[in-house]
Amino acid sequence: MLSVSKWQYFLRQQERSLSCQQLEQNIPALFTDPACGHVLRAKGFVQDENGWVELNATADGLTANAIPKGQEVLIVIGEGLEKERIEVRLKG
């Protein structure tokens, strides 16, 4: 079991650089690529052509739900996170 004191997070302000489709496609790789660290969860908000979408992901799957308001942000939670590798994976 992971110790809570060892958890880290990586906060990425989106600035519309990645689309909802890119994130939905690329986030699952964070959980299978050991070079990213031990990713436990990814969550955030992104705006697409239809409005705001809330993304929540774990190794068990990803959900994307429309919401009325949000802000462009993605948070990756885990242990031993490698920011540069996570960025590469998110961009596909």
C-alpha positions, -999 to +999 in steps of 0.1 A: +000+000+000+013+035-008+020+059+020-001+091+016+030+111+025+047+099-006+020+110-030+027+138-055+007+157-080+014+174-112-008+204-121-010+213-158-028+245-168-043+235-201-043+267-221-063+248-247-031+232-260-047+197-258-081+188-270-106+167-251-102+139-277-064+139-273-067+137-235-093+109-237-070+090-261-037+096-243-045+096-205-048+058-203-011+054-213-001+073-181-012+042-161+008+017-182+040+036-188+064+031-158+085+060-171+056+083-160+059+072-124+032+054-105+001+073-117-029+067-095-054+092-109-058+120-135-086+145-133-094+179-148-115+200-170-112+208-207-134+228-231-144+213-264-167+225-292-198+216-271-187+232-238-169+220-207-160+184-200-149+169-167-124+141-170-117+115-143-093+086-149-078+057-129-062+025-141-097+010-143-110+035-169-118+071-179-150+090-177-158+123-195-189+142-185-204+174-197-205+201-170-219+237-171-186+255-161-149+247-157-114+258-161-086+244-183-066+223-159-054+187-155-041+172-123-021+139-123-018+122-089+007+095-080+041+086-067+075+093-083+058+113-111+080+123-141+066+156-154+084+155-188+074+120-196+038+127-186+038+157-210+051+136-238+024+109-232-004+135-230+006+150-263+007+116-279 
